[in-house]
Amino acid sequence: MTDLMPIWEVFVRPRNGLAHKHVGSLHAGDEELALQAARDVYTRRNEGNSIWVVRSEHIAASDPDRAAENFQPSADKVYRHPTFYSVPDGVENL
Amino acid sequence: MGCAAFARALLELADDHLILGHRLSECCGHAPILEEDLAMPNLALDLIGRARELYSRAGEVEGLGRSEDEFAYLRSEREFLNCLLVERPNRDFAHIMLRQFYFSNFMELYWLRAADSRDATVRGAAAKSVNEMKYHIRHSGEWIVRLGDGTGESARRAAEAVGELQFYIDELFIPSASAEICFETGLLPDRRSMREEWDQRVERVFTMAKLDFPEPVPALTGGRTGRHDECLGHLLAEMQHLQRVYPGAEW
């Protein structure tokens, strides 16, 4: 079963201009069936207009044991957030 | 006469959709995998939605005040006019997918031709159905290829389904007397005209699936005059149970 039906991660784009977002996973035999299953499982309520599927085993993930060395160094660098200037009046969409 | 024939032909079409939709809904909770357990009721809901629209129109045309619920729940076996293919039992997954593949290929061709019907409801149903049928064809067709060209067991089951369902193909293409009148008056397309293209489509997928295209066999017919297989009675007993036991129940 697992060999014939590997796990796929599903990404759906809610509408044009937005990014594909991870929505879940499913089992399927190949790309085409994975796309169809994703359509049936994750877009039944009009959630999107585009689907990506990718074999879970093809995703490289960061090591949770290295979370501290990966992410803590950025925790105290507030100056990296662009919040130290005021936005002039009349500027929209910033 | 024109109205009676149109109402009857609409009922034939609506019954095809309701009975196949109900057959698929029986799979809910029983599919081989969860993904397919959502896919099959999705297909069922497309068909049942279309059946509702067609029953409503049949009721209007008939002019006797019958509602879609009365058509679905208060007619007996002999009053159902669906073709025999759609009532075939869910023997296994190969049967279910092949039945779907045959029916949706027929219906896509049918709705494409119905786009210029004189009846606005038929034109509306046609416009919506074409996309639904395209997906039904894709879903069932991809499975036919994978079952036919899959494992030894899946190939055997797919071939058995072809052997068993071949008797029910021809009936799709035979117009009833009512359907014939509707064709002549520009209300519904000619069922016969779909055959060549249907054969080509099925043959193309069967080649990919390494399945033998069914040889011509004597057709089993009778659905359009209410003569059904025993299995339809069992289906109706379940589908109509609530309305039969609690007449007029609403929720």
Interface residues (C-beta under 8 A of the other chain):
Chain A: M5 L26 H27 A28 G29 E32 L33 Q36 A37 R39 D40 V41 R44
Chain B: I33 L34 E35 E36 L38 A39 N42 Y135 R138 H139 E142 R146
